[in-house]
Amino acid sequence: MLAYFTFFIVIIGFIVYHLILIVPMRAVAVIERLGKFRGVLEPGLHFLIPFVDRVAYRHETREQCLNIPHQSCITRDNIQVDVDGLLYIKVMDPYKASYGIEDYLVAAINLAQTTVRSEVGKLRLSETFSERDRLNETIVQEIDHASEPWGIKVLRYEVMNIIPSRNVIDTLEKQMEAERAKRADITLANAERDSTINLSEGERQEAINLSEGERQKRINEAKGRAREITILAEATATGSRLIAEAINQPGGQDAVNLRLVEQYVSRLTDLLSTADVSLVPREMAEMQSFFAGIDQVSHSITDTVK
């Protein structure tokens, strides 16, 4: 009796298990009835016909991140690089994802690898580093267009690593060192050129300042001499005018004559005291001759008397 009851309970449990279906919030279920597509069940509680309905496929409705393994690619300039990345997809049509492709995950990964090889082959090595955003956008467009019959949506693709071969890395490092050395030489040459220009500009400005100073000095000296001459001329004119006015006064002519006599005697005294040859004015020489003649006459008279 107990065996029959246990068998009955097992049968009831098996029927209930196939009768009730609970679909979680993050998924959808594709139901087939007698091997034919019946519908897509959304999250929640659903009842099935045992042994008639069955869950054929379950799909994740959240965004899925697929790791694209690294692969060897040849760039446009024939350089081998290893490229890997991340592909983000989402199931939009569970029917197409179930019946449009055998395994959309594997197909998306293989399609991404193929597209990456194709797109990297269109770029040079330097462009693969500098134009990652454009490369990502191009890969997304190509994969999304090809995967539309699969009922999935490609949201984005991110290139993780672009690794050249060891020889290429060594060559790039040498090239970078040469480029840095060239930039350093250019910087030093520019600095030396700027220094030379600054020195020449300083010397030129110094020469200009010196010439300007010398010119200003000469102008100032000329102005000073002109002012001095002007002052002397004005003083001489004023003195001459005052002398002329004084001469025109009573007794002025006598004073002038007296002054002239004083200057004459003073200059004559200085001349006689410094000259090696005795100089006598004509008047004094005539007086000396007069006295010499008188002396001879007196001597003649004396001799006659004797």
C-alpha positions, 0 to 999 in steps of 0.5 A, a space after each residue: 500500500 505504501 509503495 502505491 502511495 509513494 508511486 502516486 505522489 511521485 506521479 503527481 509531483 512529476 505532473 506538477 513539475 511539468 505543469 507549472 513554470 516560473 520564469 525569472 525576471 532576467 530571462 525569457 523562455 521559448 515554449 514548443 508544443 509537440 515540437 512546434 514553436 508555441 510562444 515566448 513566456 515572459 518572467 512570471 508564473 505560467 502553466 504548461 500542458 504536461 508532456 505536450 509543452 516543453 521549454 525549448 530555449 532559455 535566453 538571458 535578457 540582460 546585457 551580456 559581455 563577451 570576452 573576444 580572445 586575442 588573435 593575430 592581425 596584420 596591419 596595412 603596413 604589414 606589421 603583426 599585432 595581437 588584438 583582443 577586446 570585449 563585445 557587449 550584446 543583448 537579446 532583442 528577439 528570443 524567437 530569432 535567437 532560438 531559431 535564427 542561429 544555432 548558438 548566437 554567443 559563439 557566432 558573435 565571438 567568431 564574427 567579432 574576430 573576423 571583423 577585427 582582423 578585417 578592420 585592423 588590416 585597413 589601418 596602419 600601426 600608428 592608426 590602430 593606437 590613435 583611432 581606437 574609437 573609430 575602430 570600435 564604432 566600425 566593428 560595432 556597425 559591421 557586427 550589428 548589421 551581420 547579426 540582425 537575423 540572429 535577434 541580438 543587438 550589438 551595443 558596443 565593442 571595446 578594444 582592450 589590447 593591441 600588442 605588436 610583436 617583440 621585434 616591432 616593439 624594439 623598433 618602435 622603442 628605438 624610433 621613439 628614442 631617436 625622435 626624443 633625441 631629435 626633439 632635444 637637439 631641436 630644442 637646444 638649437 632653438 634655445 641657442 638661436 634664441 640666446 644668440 638673437 637676444 645677445 645680438 639684440 642686447 648689443 644692438 640696443 646697447 650701441 643704440 643707447 650709447 649713441 643716443 647718449 653721446 648724441 644727447 651729450 653733444 647736443 647738451 654741450 653745444 647748447 651749453 656753449 651756445 648759451 655761454 656765448 649768448 651770455 658772454 655776448 649779452 654781457 659784452 654788449 651790456 658792458 659796451 653800452 654802459 661804457 659808452 654811456 659812461 664816456 658820454 658823461 662829463 669827465 668820461 673821456 678823461 677817465 678813458 684816457 687815464 685808464 688807457 695810460 694805466 694799461 699801457 704802463 702796466 703792459 710796458 712794464 710786463 714786457 720790459 721785465 720779461 723780454 731779453 731784448 731791450 725795447 724802448 718806445 719811439 718817444 723815449 728813444 727820441 728823448 734819449 737821442 735828444 739828451 745824447 745830443 745835448 751831452 755831445 754839445 756840452 762836451 764840445 763846448 767844454 773842450 773849446 773852452 779849455 
